[in-house]
């Protein structure tokens, strides 16, 4: 990644996937632009990696446009872009409101579309865009219908984008993690039985760590993956071969929702 310029959107939670991805990119020699809504956290990370912090609202097309414009102004080009914003969510279908639908789509799907549009606009000599999906796009997990539907849309959109931008040598891929030990879900993982229920469905015997997902994102952004596009890579310890825990094995949606409160990154 030496001398490549990479934008990581969703990098404000210390120890989260975006944060760890930015640190690995910097260690490999990239110019890293870190972005999220939280300016204070971004500044801390940017100082650690000698990167550029740019605040951005992932649901606002104009904010994403400014992010890419500032990255190109600072470094002259954009070579890779990684979309990692997330929000933990738990609500059964009977309780979903129009606001829930809008918020899930805006952050997880629409934001990814705006992000890819700007990436393609600013990539002159090809590049790589990596979007974050979720195992819930494939496997049922109670209380995640809105989130899962948005992630499924992201995966399908990425396949279309891989075809449309392939002639410009812009690669578009998704990563599909399983339960991962991030700051966003750390409170939920303390609920009795939750981590155990997830772990028993993972052949490798433990839930994911942010580094697992980050390493995949860095690889997809590099020339080492130069012939990979239009795919969704499961980073899940084999969870895609099994299933997700069912409602009877989990805390209630209300308990999960309380644990996930204010978890947007």
C-alpha positions in Angstrom: 0.0 0.0 0.0 3.0 2.3 -0.1 2.2 5.8 -1.2 -1.4 4.9 -2.1 -4.2 7.2 -0.8 -7.0 5.4 1.0 -10.2 6.8 2.5 -11.7 4.9 5.4 -15.2 6.2 6.3 -16.5 5.0 9.7 -13.2 5.2 11.6 -14.0 7.0 14.8 -14.5 4.2 17.3 -11.2 3.2 18.9 -10.6 -0.5 18.3 -13.4 -0.7 15.7 -13.1 -2.1 12.2 -12.5 1.2 10.6 -10.0 2.3 13.2 -8.0 -0.9 13.0 -8.1 -0.8 9.2 -6.7 2.7 9.1 -3.8 1.6 11.4 -2.9 -1.4 9.2 -3.0 0.8 6.1 -0.7 3.3 7.6 1.7 0.6 8.8 1.8 -0.6 5.1 2.8 2.9 3.9 -0.6 4.3 2.7 -1.7 7.9 3.0 -4.8 7.4 5.1 -7.8 9.7 5.2 -10.0 8.8 8.2 -13.6 10.0 8.4 -16.7 9.9 10.6 -18.9 12.3 12.4 -16.8 12.4 15.6 -14.0 15.0 15.0 -12.3 14.5 18.4 -11.8 10.7 17.9 -10.7 11.2 14.3 -8.1 13.6 15.4 -6.7 11.2 17.9 -6.5 8.4 15.3 -5.0 10.7 12.6 -2.2 11.8 15.0 -1.4 8.2 15.7 -1.0 7.3 12.0 0.0 10.6 10.5 -3.2 10.7 8.6 -5.8 13.3 7.5 -9.0 13.6 9.6 -12.1 14.7 7.8 -15.5 14.8 9.4 -18.3 13.4 7.3 -21.9 12.4 7.6 -22.3 9.1 5.7 -26.0 9.8 5.0 -25.3 13.1 3.3 -24.2 13.0 -0.3 -22.7 16.5 -0.2 -20.7 15.6 2.9 -19.2 12.6 1.2 -18.4 14.7 -1.8 -16.4 17.1 0.4 -14.6 14.2 2.0 -13.3 13.0 -1.4 -12.5 16.5 -2.6 -10.4 17.1 0.5 -8.6 13.8 0.1 -7.7 14.5 -3.5 -6.6 18.1 -2.6 -4.3 16.8 0.1 -2.8 13.8 -1.7 -3.5 14.3 -5.4 -5.4 11.0 -6.0 -7.6 8.4 -4.4 -6.5 4.8 -4.9 -8.9 2.9 -2.5 -11.9 3.6 -0.4 -13.4 1.5 2.4 -16.9 2.1 3.7 -17.4 0.8 7.3 -20.1 2.9 9.1 -22.3 0.8 11.3 -25.1 0.9 13.7 -26.2 -2.0 15.9 -29.9 -2.5 15.8 -32.5 -4.9 17.2 -36.2 -4.7 16.5 -38.7 -7.3 15.3 -40.7 -6.7 12.2 -44.0 -5.9 14.0 -42.2 -2.9 15.7 -40.5 -1.4 12.6 -41.4 2.2 11.9 -41.0 4.3 8.7 -38.2 6.1 10.6 -36.4 2.8 11.2 -36.6 1.9 7.5 -35.2 5.3 6.4 -32.4 5.3 8.9 -31.2 1.7 8.1 -31.3 2.4 4.3 -29.7 5.8 4.6 -26.7 4.6 6.6 -26.1 1.1 5.3 -27.3 1.3 1.6 -27.7 4.9 0.4 -24.5 6.0 2.1 -22.6 3.2 0.4 -24.0 4.2 -3.0 -23.0 7.9 -2.5 -19.6 6.7 -1.3 -18.9 4.5 -4.3 -20.1 7.3 -6.7 -17.6 9.7 -5.3 -14.8 7.1 -5.2 -15.3 6.3 -8.9 -15.4 10.0 -9.7 -12.0 10.6 -8.0 -10.2 7.4 -9.1 -8.2 8.3 -12.2 -6.0 5.2 -12.7 -8.3 2.5 -11.4 -8.8 1.7 -7.8 -10.6 -0.4 -5.2 -13.8 0.2 -3.3 -14.7 -2.1 -0.4 -18.1 -2.0 1.2 -19.1 -3.6 4.5 -22.0 -6.1 4.5 -23.0 -8.5 7.2 -23.7 -12.2 7.6 -27.3 -11.2 8.3 -27.6 -10.5 4.6 -27.4 -14.2 4.1 -28.6 -15.8 7.4 -31.6 -14.9 9.5 -30.8 -13.2 12.8 -33.7 -12.1 15.0 -34.4 -8.4 15.2 -32.2 -7.3 12.2 -34.6 -7.2 9.3 -34.1 -3.5 8.3 -30.3 -3.8 8.7 -30.1 -7.1 6.9 -32.2 -5.9 4.0 -29.9 -2.9 3.6 -26.8 -5.0 3.7 -28.3 -7.4 1.1 -28.9 -4.4 -1.1 -25.3 -3.3 -0.7 -24.0 -6.7 -1.9 -26.2 -6.6 -5.0 -25.3 -3.0 -5.7 -21.6 -4.0 -5.5 -22.0 -6.6 -8.2 -23.6 -4.1 -10.5 -20.9 -1.6 -9.8 -18.1 -4.1 -10.5 -19.5 -4.6 -14.0 -20.1 -0.9 -14.7 -16.7 0.3 -13.5 -14.6 -2.7 -14.6 -13.6 -1.0 -17.8 -12.0 1.7 -15.7 -10.1 -0.9 -13.6 -12.1 0.0 -10.5 -12.7 -3.0 -8.4 -15.8 -3.2 -6.1 -16.1 -5.8 -3.4 -17.9 -6.5 -0.1 -16.9 -8.1 3.1 -19.5 -10.1 5.1 -18.4 -10.4 8.7 -20.1 -12.4 11.4 -20.4 -11.2 15.0 -17.3 -9.2 15.7 -15.9 -7.8 19.0 -16.2 -4.1 18.3 -17.0 -1.1 20.5 -20.4 -1.0 18.8 -21.4 -4.3 20.3 -19.3 -4.6 23.4 -22.2 -3.9 25.8 -24.4 -6.5 24.1 -21.7 -9.1 24.3 -21.9 -8.8 28.1 -25.5 -10.1 28.1 -25.7 -13.6 29.4 -25.5 -16.2 26.7 -25.1 -14.0 23.7 -21.5 -14.6 22.8 -21.8 -18.3 23.6 -24.8 -18.7 21.3 -22.9 -17.1 18.4 -19.7 -19.0 19.0 -21.3 -22.4 18.9 -22.3 -21.8 15.2 -18.7 -20.8 14.2 -16.5 -23.8 13.2 -13.3 -21.9 14.3 -14.8 -21.6 17.8 -14.8 -17.8 18.5 -16.4 -14.7 17.2 -14.5 -12.3 15.0 -12.0 -9.6 16.0 -11.7 -6.3 14.2 -8.3 -7.2 12.9 -9.8 -10.2 11.0 -12.1 -7.9 9.0 -9.5 -5.1 8.7 -6.9 -7.4 7.2 -9.4 -8.5 4.5 -10.3 -4.9 3.7 -6.6 -4.0 3.4 -6.0 -7.0 1.1 -8.9 -6.1 -1.2 -7.6 -2.5 -1.4 -4.2 -3.6 -2.4 -2.6 -4.8 -5.7 -2.5 -8.3 -4.2 -6.2 -8.5 -5.0 -5.9 -6.9 -8.5 -8.0 -9.6 -10.2 -10.8 -9.7 -7.6 -14.0 -7.8 -8.2 -17.8 -8.2 -7.7 -17.4 -10.7 -4.8 -18.6 -10.8 -1.2 -16.0 -12.4 1.1 -17.3 -14.0 4.3 -14.9 -13.2 7.2 -16.7 -15.3 9.7 -14.7 -18.3 10.9 -17.0 -20.6 8.8 -20.3 -19.2 10.3 -21.8 -19.1 6.7 -21.6 -22.9 6.8 -23.8 -23.1 9.9 -26.5 -20.7 11.0 -27.1 -17.7 13.3 -28.6 -18.1 16.8 -32.4 -18.2 16.9 -34.6 -16.0 19.1 -35.0 -18.7 21.8 -31.2 -18.7 22.3 -30.8 -15.0 22.6 -31.6 -12.1 25.0 -34.8 -10.4 24.1 -34.8 -7.7 21.3 -35.5 -5.1 24.0 -32.4 -6.1 26.0 -30.3 -6.1 22.9 -31.7 -2.7 21.8 -30.9 -1.2 25.2 -27.3 -2.6 24.9 -26.9 -1.2 21.4 -28.2 2.3 22.3 -26.1 5.2 20.9 -23.9 2.7 19.0 -23.8 4.5 15.6 -20.3 5.0 14.3 
